[in-house]
């Protein structure tokens, strides 16, 4: 996980509609950047829906929410439509941004070791610096936690 106070790595990724977004596009706004493992899974759906429900409150506080996973833009589009998500989902199938934000870690499950996404959320300030960093967040609680941090 990246440390607070450092410049957040800039990136350019496609959203669920195929439009490109760079972190630098959001300079002047607070950004809640959250990394999750996969669209349509139980925990990730709970987290996305909770961010969606609270989204008006995030915008009132001058913040944008960006969700990032390794899924494709097309899969993100289906996820957005299924749950009526009002915020941007970014596709990082090459894992470049996941690696830049240090969210891929070794995980053990059933005796097998693999590399997977650690559910992580960063709060990035208006100048593009990491203001807060939260690793191993609880999916359902994370959106309310981030709203409180604003």
TORPA-4810 file (N, C-alpha, C, O; in nm, 3 decimals):
<nodes>
NODE_1_0.085_-0.117_0.000_0.000_0.000_0.000_0.090_0.124_0.000_0.197_0.125_0.061_X
NODE_2_0.045_0.227_-0.069_0.121_0.351_-0.074_0.102_0.433_0.053_-0.001_0.423_0.120_X
NODE_3_0.201_0.512_0.085_0.197_0.593_0.207_0.121_0.723_0.184_0.114_0.774_0.072_X
NODE_4_0.066_0.776_0.291_-0.001_0.905_0.282_0.104_1.013_0.263_0.220_0.999_0.303_X
NODE_5_0.061_1.122_0.200_0.151_1.234_0.176_0.228_1.228_0.047_0.286_1.328_0.005_X
NODE_6_0.231_1.111_-0.018_0.303_1.099_-0.145_0.209_1.134_-0.261_0.087_1.127_-0.249_X
NODE_7_0.269_1.171_-0.372_0.192_1.200_-0.493_0.130_1.070_-0.542_0.199_0.969_-0.556_X
NODE_8_0.000_1.072_-0.568_-0.068_0.954_-0.621_-0.022_0.932_-0.765_-0.020_1.027_-0.844_X
NODE_9_0.014_0.809_-0.801_0.055_0.784_-0.938_-0.057_0.818_-1.038_-0.171_0.776_-1.021_X
NODE_10_-0.023_0.894_-1.140_-0.122_0.927_-1.242_-0.143_0.804_-1.330_-0.056_0.717_-1.338_X
NODE_11_-0.255_0.798_-1.394_-0.288_0.686_-1.482_-0.392_0.733_-1.583_-0.454_0.837_-1.566_X
NODE_12_-0.409_0.654_-1.687_-0.516_0.674_-1.784_-0.575_0.537_-1.812_-0.506_0.447_-1.859_X
NODE_13_-0.706_0.523_-1.785_-0.776_0.396_-1.803_-0.912_0.421_-1.866_-0.968_0.530_-1.852_X
NODE_14_-0.966_0.321_-1.937_-1.102_0.334_-1.992_-1.208_0.305_-1.887_-1.188_0.223_-1.797_X
NODE_15_-1.322_0.375_-1.899_-1.434_0.349_-1.809_-1.529_0.247_-1.871_-1.498_0.184_-1.972_X
NODE_16_-1.646_0.233_-1.808_-1.744_0.135_-1.853_-1.804_0.169_-1.988_-1.869_0.085_-2.050_X
NODE_17_-1.782_0.292_-2.036_-1.832_0.332_-2.168_-1.719_0.344_-2.270_-1.742_0.386_-2.383_X
NODE_18_-1.598_0.307_-2.230_-1.484_0.313_-2.320_-1.416_0.449_-2.324_-1.320_0.467_-2.399_X
NODE_19_-1.464_0.545_-2.246_-1.400_0.677_-2.242_-1.279_0.672_-2.149_-1.279_0.602_-2.048_X
NODE_20_-1.177_0.746_-2.186_-1.053_0.744_-2.108_-1.059_0.846_-1.994_-1.111_0.957_-2.009_X
NODE_21_-1.005_0.805_-1.880_-0.998_0.891_-1.761_-0.857_0.887_-1.707_-0.796_0.780_-1.697_X
NODE_22_-0.805_1.004_-1.672_-0.676_1.014_-1.605_-0.700_1.071_-1.466_-0.791_1.150_-1.446_X
NODE_23_-0.618_1.030_-1.372_-0.631_1.085_-1.238_-0.614_1.236_-1.242_-0.682_1.309_-1.170_X
NODE_24_-0.524_1.283_-1.326_-0.500_1.427_-1.335_-0.622_1.505_-1.384_-0.630_1.626_-1.364_X
NODE_25_-0.718_1.438_-1.447_-0.843_1.502_-1.489_-0.922_1.554_-1.368_-1.005_1.644_-1.381_X
NODE_26_-0.897_1.496_-1.252_-0.974_1.527_-1.133_-0.902_1.622_-1.037_-0.945_1.640_-0.923_X
NODE_27_-0.792_1.682_-1.082_-0.721_1.778_-0.999_-0.818_1.886_-0.955_-0.898_1.933_-1.036_X
NODE_28_-0.813_1.925_-0.830_-0.906_2.024_-0.777_-1.024_1.960_-0.706_-1.104_2.029_-0.642_X
NODE_29_-1.036_1.826_-0.717_-1.142_1.753_-0.647_-1.079_1.645_-0.561_-0.968_1.599_-0.588_X
NODE_30_-1.151_1.605_-0.459_-1.110_1.489_-0.381_-1.153_1.365_-0.459_-1.260_1.363_-0.521_X
NODE_31_-1.069_1.263_-0.456_-1.098_1.139_-0.528_-1.095_1.022_-0.430_-0.997_1.004_-0.357_X
NODE_32_-1.202_0.945_-0.430_-1.204_0.818_-0.358_-1.176_0.712_-0.464_-1.260_0.683_-0.549_X
NODE_33_-1.057_0.655_-0.456_-1.011_0.555_-0.553_-1.010_0.420_-0.484_-0.929_0.395_-0.395_X
NODE_34_-1.103_0.333_-0.526_-1.108_0.204_-0.458_-1.082_0.090_-0.555_-1.130_0.091_-0.669_X
NODE_35_-1.006_-0.006_-0.507_-0.968_-0.124_-0.585_-1.046_-0.244_-0.532_-1.052_-0.267_-0.411_X
NODE_36_-1.105_-0.319_-0.623_-1.182_-0.437_-0.586_-1.148_-0.550_-0.683_-1.092_-0.526_-0.790_X
NODE_37_-1.183_-0.672_-0.645_-1.136_-0.786_-0.724_-1.216_-0.815_-0.850_-1.156_-0.840_-0.955_X
NODE_38_-1.351_-0.813_-0.843_-1.424_-0.859_-0.961_-1.569_-0.813_-0.958_-1.637_-0.820_-0.855_X
NODE_39_-1.616_-0.765_-1.073_-1.757_-0.728_-1.087_-1.846_-0.850_-1.063_-1.806_-0.964_-1.089_X
NODE_40_-1.965_-0.825_-1.013_-2.071_-0.924_-0.997_-2.048_-1.023_-0.883_-2.126_-1.117_-0.867_X
NODE_41_-1.942_-1.005_-0.805_-1.923_-1.094_-0.690_-1.992_-1.033_-0.568_-2.019_-0.913_-0.566_X
NODE_42_-2.019_-1.113_-0.471_-2.098_-1.070_-0.355_-2.040_-0.946_-0.285_-2.107_-0.844_-0.273_X
NODE_43_-1.916_-0.957_-0.239_-1.856_-0.846_-0.165_-1.839_-0.722_-0.250_-1.866_-0.610_-0.205_X
NODE_44_-1.795_-0.741_-0.373_-1.773_-0.626_-0.461_-1.905_-0.559_-0.498_-1.910_-0.436_-0.512_X
NODE_45_-2.009_-0.636_-0.513_-2.141_-0.579_-0.542_-2.192_-0.499_-0.422_-2.249_-0.391_-0.439_X
NODE_46_-2.172_-0.552_-0.301_-2.214_-0.479_-0.180_-2.141_-0.345_-0.170_-2.202_-0.242_-0.142_X
NODE_47_-2.012_-0.349_-0.194_-1.932_-0.227_-0.185_-1.976_-0.125_-0.290_-1.994_-0.008_-0.258_X
NODE_48_-1.992_-0.169_-0.414_-2.032_-0.079_-0.523_-2.170_-0.020_-0.497_-2.192_0.100_-0.517_X
NODE_49_-2.263_-0.103_-0.453_-2.399_-0.054_-0.426_-2.400_0.047_-0.312_-2.474_0.145_-0.317_X
NODE_50_-2.318_0.024_-0.210_-2.311_0.118_-0.098_-2.249_0.251_-0.144_-2.295_0.358_-0.104_X
NODE_51_-2.146_0.245_-0.228_-2.093_0.369_-0.285_-2.200_0.439_-0.369_-2.211_0.562_-0.365_X
NODE_52_-2.278_0.361_-0.443_-2.384_0.418_-0.525_-2.490_0.488_-0.442_-2.535_0.598_-0.476_X
NODE_53_-2.531_0.425_-0.333_-2.633_0.485_-0.245_-2.584_0.615_-0.182_-2.661_0.709_-0.164_X
NODE_54_-2.457_0.620_-0.148_-2.400_0.738_-0.082_-2.343_0.840_-0.181_-2.297_0.947_-0.140_X
NODE_55_-2.346_0.808_-0.308_-2.281_0.894_-0.408_-2.326_1.040_-0.403_-2.241_1.129_-0.414_X
NODE_56_-2.455_1.070_-0.386_-2.494_1.211_-0.376_-2.422_1.285_-0.262_-2.390_1.403_-0.275_X
NODE_57_-2.398_1.215_-0.153_-2.328_1.277_-0.040_-2.180_1.300_-0.071_-2.121_1.398_-0.027_X
NODE_58_-2.121_1.208_-0.149_-1.983_1.228_-0.192_-1.973_1.352_-0.281_-1.882_1.433_-0.264_X
NODE_59_-2.066_1.365_-0.374_-2.061_1.480_-0.465_-2.087_1.611_-0.391_-2.029_1.714_-0.424_X
NODE_60_-2.175_1.607_-0.290_-2.199_1.726_-0.208_-2.071_1.773_-0.139_-2.052_1.892_-0.116_X
NODE_61_-1.984_1.677_-0.107_-1.858_1.710_-0.041_-1.746_1.736_-0.141_-1.629_1.748_-0.102_X
NODE_62_-1.781_1.744_-0.268_-1.682_1.775_-0.371_-1.591_1.662_-0.409_-1.480_1.684_-0.457_X
NODE_63_-1.637_1.539_-0.387_-1.554_1.422_-0.417_-1.612_1.340_-0.532_-1.733_1.340_-0.556_X
NODE_64_-1.523_1.271_-0.601_-1.565_1.174_-0.702_-1.523_1.035_-0.655_-1.428_1.020_-0.579_X
NODE_65_-1.596_0.936_-0.701_-1.566_0.797_-0.668_-1.524_0.726_-0.796_-1.593_0.734_-0.897_X
NODE_66_-1.410_0.659_-0.790_-1.361_0.580_-0.902_-1.333_0.438_-0.852_-1.252_0.419_-0.761_X
NODE_67_-1.400_0.340_-0.912_-1.374_0.201_-0.879_-1.284_0.140_-0.984_-1.304_0.164_-1.103_X
NODE_68_-1.184_0.061_-0.943_-1.089_0.001_-1.036_-1.082_-0.150_-1.013_-1.065_-0.196_-0.900_X
NODE_69_-1.096_-0.225_-1.121_-1.072_-0.369_-1.115_-1.005_-0.413_-1.245_-0.985_-0.333_-1.336_X
NODE_70_-0.971_-0.540_-1.251_-0.906_-0.594_-1.371_-1.008_-0.635_-1.477_-0.969_-0.684_-1.583_X
NODE_71_-1.137_-0.616_-1.449_-1.241_-0.650_-1.546_-1.235_-0.557_-1.668_-1.177_-0.448_-1.662_X
NODE_72_-1.296_-0.602_-1.776_-1.302_-0.523_-1.900_-1.407_-0.413_-1.888_-1.492_-0.416_-1.800_X
NODE_73_-1.399_-0.316_-1.978_-1.499_-0.208_-1.984_-1.638_-0.267_-2.008_-1.737_-0.220_-1.951_X
NODE_74_-1.645_-0.370_-2.091_-1.775_-0.432_-2.122_-1.836_-0.496_-1.998_-1.956_-0.483_-1.974_X
NODE_75_-1.755_-0.564_-1.920_-1.806_-0.626_-1.796_-1.847_-0.516_-1.698_-1.948_-0.530_-1.629_X
NODE_76_-1.769_-0.409_-1.691_-1.805_-0.295_-1.605_-1.940_-0.238_-1.646_-2.021_-0.200_-1.561_X
NODE_77_-1.966_-0.231_-1.777_-2.092_-0.176_-1.826_-2.209_-0.261_-1.777_-2.311_-0.207_-1.732_X
NODE_78_-2.195_-0.392_-1.783_-2.301_-0.482_-1.734_-2.320_-0.466_-1.583_-2.433_-0.467_-1.534_X
NODE_79_-2.212_-0.451_-1.510_-2.214_-0.430_-1.365_-2.286_-0.299_-1.332_-2.373_-0.295_-1.245_X
NODE_80_-2.249_-0.194_-1.402_-2.312_-0.063_-1.383_-2.463_-0.071_-1.410_-2.543_-0.020_-1.331_X
NODE_81_-2.501_-0.135_-1.519_-2.642_-0.144_-1.557_-2.721_-0.230_-1.459_-2.834_-0.196_-1.423_X
NODE_82_-2.663_-0.341_-1.415_-2.733_-0.430_-1.324_-2.768_-0.361_-1.193_-2.876_-0.381_-1.138_X
NODE_83_-2.675_-0.280_-1.142_-2.694_-0.218_-1.010_-2.723_-0.068_-1.016_-2.739_-0.005_-0.912_X
NODE_84_-2.730_-0.009_-1.135_-2.759_0.134_-1.147_-2.652_0.220_-1.082_-2.684_0.317_-1.012_X
NODE_85_-2.528_0.186_-1.103_-2.418_0.257_-1.037_-2.397_0.395_-1.101_-2.385_0.404_-1.223_X
NODE_86_-2.392_0.501_-1.020_-2.381_0.637_-1.073_-2.238_0.690_-1.086_-2.219_0.806_-1.123_X
NODE_87_-2.140_0.608_-1.057_-2.001_0.655_-1.059_-1.920_0.578_-1.162_-1.969_0.484_-1.224_X
NODE_88_-1.796_0.619_-1.180_-1.709_0.565_-1.285_-1.637_0.438_-1.239_-1.582_0.432_-1.129_X
NODE_89_-1.640_0.339_-1.327_-1.566_0.215_-1.306_-1.455_0.211_-1.411_-1.480_0.232_-1.529_X
NODE_90_-1.333_0.185_-1.368_-1.218_0.186_-1.458_-1.163_0.046_-1.478_-1.150_-0.031_-1.383_X
NODE_91_-1.131_0.015_-1.603_-1.080_-0.118_-1.640_-0.927_-0.116_-1.644_-0.866_-0.034_-1.712_X
NODE_92_-0.867_-0.208_-1.570_-0.721_-0.221_-1.564_-0.680_-0.367_-1.585_-0.618_-0.427_-1.498_X
NODE_93_-0.716_-0.425_-1.702_-0.686_-0.568_-1.723_-0.537_-0.599_-1.725_-0.498_-0.713_-1.698_X
NODE_94_-0.453_-0.502_-1.757_-0.308_-0.523_-1.759_-0.245_-0.511_-1.621_-0.126_-0.538_-1.604_X
NODE_95_-0.324_-0.471_-1.522_-0.282_-0.459_-1.382_-0.178_-0.349_-1.358_-0.116_-0.346_-1.251_X
NODE_96_-0.159_-0.262_-1.454_-0.058_-0.156_-1.440_-0.088_-0.065_-1.322_0.001_-0.034_-1.243_X
NODE_97_-0.213_-0.022_-1.311_-0.250_0.069_-1.202_-0.255_-0.006_-1.070_-0.218_0.048_-0.966_X
NODE_98_-0.301_-0.131_-1.073_-0.300_-0.213_-0.952_-0.157_-0.221_-0.896_-0.136_-0.210_-0.775_X
NODE_99_-0.061_-0.241_-0.985_0.078_-0.251_-0.941_0.130_-0.117_-0.890_0.200_-0.111_-0.789_X
NODE_100_0.095_-0.008_-0.959_0.140_0.125_-0.918_0.088_0.161_-0.779_0.155_0.232_-0.703_X
NODE_101_-0.031_0.113_-0.746_-0.093_0.143_-0.616_-0.070_0.032_-0.514_-0.124_0.037_-0.403_X
NODE_102_0.009_-0.068_-0.551_0.052_-0.173_-0.459_-0.065_-0.247_-0.392_-0.067_-0.263_-0.271_X
NODE_103_-0.161_-0.290_-0.474_-0.278_-0.360_-0.419_-0.282_-0.509_-0.456_-0.376_-0.579_-0.418_X
NODE_104_-0.182_-0.557_-0.529_-0.174_-0.700_-0.561_-0.082_-0.766_-0.460_0.035_-0.729_-0.447_X
NODE_105_-0.136_-0.865_-0.391_-0.059_-0.932_-0.285_-0.076_-1.084_-0.295_-0.169_-1.134_-0.358_X
NODE_106_0.015_-1.153_-0.232_0.007_-1.298_-0.224_-0.105_-1.335_-0.128_-0.115_-1.282_-0.017_X
NODE_107_-0.190_-1.428_-0.173_-0.301_-1.476_-0.090_-0.296_-1.627_-0.083_-0.251_-1.694_-0.177_X
NODE_108_-0.342_-1.681_0.029_-0.347_-1.826_0.046_-0.492_-1.867_0.065_-0.564_-1.810_0.147_X
NODE_109_-0.533_-1.967_-0.011_-0.669_-2.019_0.001_-0.668_-2.168_-0.029_-0.626_-2.210_-0.137_X
NODE_110_-0.712_-2.245_0.067_-0.716_-2.390_0.048_-0.580_-2.450_0.021_-0.569_-2.547_-0.053_X
NODE_111_-0.476_-2.393_0.080_-0.342_-2.444_0.060_-0.274_-2.394_-0.066_-0.156_-2.421_-0.088_X
NODE_112_-0.347_-2.322_-0.151_-0.289_-2.268_-0.274_-0.250_-2.122_-0.253_-0.317_-2.047_-0.182_X
NODE_113_-0.141_-2.084_-0.315_-0.094_-1.947_-0.309_-0.116_-1.883_-0.446_-0.082_-1.940_-0.549_X
NODE_114_-0.172_-1.764_-0.444_-0.193_-1.691_-0.569_-0.178_-1.541_-0.542_-0.171_-1.498_-0.427_X
NODE_115_-0.171_-1.465_-0.648_-0.164_-1.320_-0.637_-0.304_-1.266_-0.662_-0.367_-1.297_-0.763_X
NODE_116_-0.352_-1.185_-0.569_-0.487_-1.130_-0.582_-0.494_-0.986_-0.534_-0.398_-0.933_-0.478_X
NODE_117_-0.609_-0.926_-0.556_-0.631_-0.787_-0.516_-0.668_-0.781_-0.368_-0.757_-0.851_-0.322_X
NODE_118_-0.597_-0.697_-0.296_-0.635_-0.667_-0.158_-0.728_-0.546_-0.167_-0.689_-0.441_-0.218_X
NODE_119_-0.848_-0.561_-0.117_-0.948_-0.453_-0.124_-0.890_-0.330_-0.053_-0.874_-0.329_0.069_X
NODE_120_-0.860_-0.227_-0.132_-0.790_-0.109_-0.083_-0.859_0.016_-0.133_-0.907_0.020_-0.246_X
NODE_121_-0.864_0.119_-0.048_-0.924_0.246_-0.086_-0.831_0.360_-0.049_-0.779_0.367_0.063_X
NODE_122_-0.810_0.448_-0.145_-0.728_0.567_-0.124_-0.816_0.691_-0.132_-0.905_0.699_-0.216_X
NODE_123_-0.789_0.786_-0.044_-0.848_0.918_-0.054_-0.738_1.009_-0.105_-0.635_1.026_-0.040_X
NODE_124_-0.760_1.068_-0.221_-0.661_1.153_-0.286_-0.711_1.297_-0.279_-0.825_1.326_-0.313_X
NODE_125_-0.625_1.386_-0.233_-0.667_1.525_-0.214_-0.670_1.602_-0.346_-0.637_1.549_-0.452_X
NODE_126_-0.710_1.728_-0.337_-0.729_1.812_-0.454_-0.599_1.837_-0.532_-0.602_1.873_-0.650_X
NODE_127_-0.485_1.819_-0.466_-0.355_1.840_-0.530_-0.295_1.711_-0.585_-0.185_1.711_-0.639_X
NODE_128_-0.369_1.600_-0.571_-0.321_1.473_-0.625_-0.232_1.395_-0.530_-0.159_1.305_-0.573_X
NODE_129_-0.237_1.428_-0.402_-0.160_1.355_-0.302_-0.248_1.257_-0.226_-0.368_1.280_-0.210_X
NODE_130_-0.190_1.149_-0.181_-0.265_1.051_-0.104_-0.284_1.105_0.038_-0.189_1.121_0.114_X
NODE_131_-0.409_1.134_0.071_-0.443_1.189_0.203_-0.464_1.077_0.305_-0.426_1.091_0.421_X
NODE_132_-0.527_0.968_0.261_-0.554_0.853_0.348_-0.543_0.726_0.265_-0.569_0.727_0.144_X
NODE_133_-0.504_0.618_0.330_-0.494_0.489_0.263_-0.549_0.382_0.357_-0.512_0.376_0.474_X
NODE_134_-0.636_0.298_0.303_-0.699_0.193_0.383_-0.687_0.060_0.310_-0.735_0.046_0.197_X
NODE_135_-0.622_-0.037_0.373_-0.608_-0.171_0.315_-0.695_-0.272_0.386_-0.735_-0.251_0.501_X
NODE_136_-0.725_-0.380_0.317_-0.810_-0.487_0.373_-0.941_-0.433_0.428_-0.984_-0.471_0.537_X
NODE_137_-1.004_-0.344_0.352_-1.129_-0.284_0.398_-1.244_-0.383_0.390_-1.242_-0.476_0.310_X
NODE_138_-1.344_-0.362_0.473_-1.466_-0.442_0.469_-1.557_-0.382_0.362_-1.589_-0.263_0.367_X
NODE_139_-1.598_-0.462_0.269_-1.672_-0.416_0.152_-1.795_-0.332_0.188_-1.812_-0.223_0.135_X
NODE_140_-1.878_-0.382_0.276_-2.004_-0.315_0.307_-1.983_-0.187_0.388_-2.064_-0.095_0.379_X
NODE_141_-1.876_-0.180_0.467_-1.853_-0.066_0.556_-1.768_0.044_0.493_-1.774_0.159_0.536_X
NODE_142_-1.690_0.009_0.391_-1.594_0.102_0.334_-1.655_0.233_0.281_-1.600_0.339_0.309_X
NODE_143_-1.766_0.231_0.207_-1.819_0.358_0.157_-1.856_0.457_0.268_-1.823_0.575_0.257_X
NODE_144_-1.923_0.412_0.375_-1.957_0.501_0.486_-1.831_0.551_0.555_-1.824_0.667_0.595_X
NODE_145_-1.733_0.465_0.569_-1.605_0.502_0.628_-1.539_0.614_0.547_-1.487_0.711_0.604_X
NODE_146_-1.541_0.601_0.415_-1.479_0.702_0.330_-1.555_0.834_0.335_-1.494_0.942_0.331_X
NODE_147_-1.686_0.826_0.344_-1.766_0.948_0.354_-1.730_1.024_0.482_-1.721_1.146_0.481_X
NODE_148_-1.710_0.952_0.590_-1.671_1.014_0.717_-1.533_1.079_0.705_-1.508_1.182_0.768_X
NODE_149_-1.445_1.020_0.627_-1.308_1.073_0.611_-1.308_1.206_0.536_-1.216_1.286_0.550_X
NODE_150_-1.413_1.230_0.457_-1.420_1.357_0.383_-1.456_1.470_0.477_-1.466_1.585_0.434_X
</nodes>
